[in-house]
Every structure is written in C-alpha cells, then in structure tokens.
Amino acid sequence: MLLALTRQAGGRSWRLADACAACAAATSETAVVPDTLLGARRPKPAGGILRRARHGLSPGPDERARVREMLTYLSATLPQFTSPAARLLALQCALRSDTRGHVTVADGMLRSMRLRGRRELWLELAQAGWLETASPRPGSVAVRLLDATVLDQAPGRGARRRAAHWALHPTPLVVPAAAPAVLQLTALALASHTLRTEDLDAVSRLCGHSPQQTMELLDRLVSARTLASWHHHHDTGEVLWQFPQQLPQCSADRTAEYCNPRRPERR
C-alpha cells in the first residue's frame, strides 16, 4: 500500500489515503507521498478505547479514516455495478480478515445487517474475483479474500475490527435497520468524513453512484430525518451536509449560504 495525495475542487481541498500503486496511477491529480524516516504513531492505550466504548462516546478519527480509506479502495477495485449491499459486505470482510485473507462472518452479524441468506451477494463478489467461499459452516459464512492488496493492510486486526464495528452503527448518521442498503451505504460514506463537506464526485465514487443518484439519496436521508439538510455548491462541486443534532455555527469568515444551508426542494 502507498500513501497517496489527491487534489480536489481545483486545489481547495486535498485527500490523503492509502492506495495501491495501480489505483494511485489511475486516479487523476494524485501523487504518491515518498517514504520518510518518521516512525509510526504510538498505538493508543487499550484502556482509552475500552472507556470510549463503555461510555458510548463517539469514535476516534482512526475508525472514521480507516472506513473511508477502505471505501475508497473498494470503489476502485470492485466493478462499478457492484450493488450497495455487496459493497457493505465487502467492507466488513476486508476490515475483519486475518493476514491470510480468511474471515468468518457470523449469522448474527448478517442478520443485523439484513443480509442473512443473501447468497447472491457472495456470488456477486465471487464473480468479481474478489473472494471465494469456503466450506459451509453452521451459523456462519467462511470466505477467503483474493485481493492481494487487502491482505497487506498495515493496521492491526484489532484496529480494523473496531472500524468494522463502527461501520455497522456509523454515528451520528445511523439509519433504521430496515432502511435499504443504498441508504445505509450513503450514510456511512457521509459519516466517515469529519468535516461534513466533500466533493460530490468523491462521495459518489465511494458509493458507486452517479452524482445525480447521490443527490436523490441525500434527499431521501433528509426525508428520513437522518440528515438535517444538505447543499450542493455548483461552482466548486462541493456538497455540505448537516447532522440533525449539530446546528451550523456561523463565524465571520463563513458565508450565510454555509451557515444556513438550504433544504433540497421537494419533488
């Protein structure tokens, strides 16, 4: 895996993410960050992570960043027509796999994702050459990932599993469990961003949608009260969204348009 820097919105923003050499070369306005002599960050003590989970506090930036980076990678490696449900399943498998690419997904987790018994999703990922199913086991599904880049992930399995767990309930944008996978994937893509603003094309790529589909799904998230509002800035291509429990805070350097994002018109 390489560290790649991608320019967005004409240079107004930049995105730093892990990517394979092929993905970095295929992505426009992207440069590979050279290796340095800086050591890796010291791991956070497990006690802090346990306290955060015990008291129901929001996840740290690592979980969000790891999910966003994996969604970015899957958007490049999976076929564009891959269904949202299959993308959510691939995300969980990639984050939970061991160093040999083996992962066992329990029926309980599949049931919580409303994907239990969806054999066509496993077949969809298998036909894409991304995984192969192993011998069936009672109460679970065992698979082996065939993507060599996924097998070479730098974060430890514990850190990746925490990110996978957060992806099942991506606060603060948790949609009802009965919501279709396309809405769950869109909400997850938005929740993985810390700044609540991103280039519309970038959000669309994370979900495998067209920009027009993404805007329609943002409307549906507002109707479901998962989002408070959203606004698309046509001159920059950026989309800004607001969470229901987080009101925009105006400041002298922010325009009224950002401080009072207009709700999408009803169709």
Buried (B, 14 or more C-beta within 10 A) or exposed (E): BBBBBBBBBEEEBEBEBBBBEEBBEEBEEBEEEEEEEEEEEEEEEEEEBEEBEEEEEEBBEBBBBBBBBBBBBBBBBBEEEBBBBBBBBBBBBBBBBEEEBBBBBEBEBBEEBBBBEBEEBBEBBBEBEBBEBEEEEEEBBEBBBBBEBBBEBEBEBEBBBBBBBBBBBBEEBBBEEEBBBBBBBBBBBBBBBEEBBBBBBBBBBBBBBEBEBBBBBBBBBBEEEBBBBBBBBEEBBBBBBBBEEEEBEEEEEEEEEBEEBEBBEEE
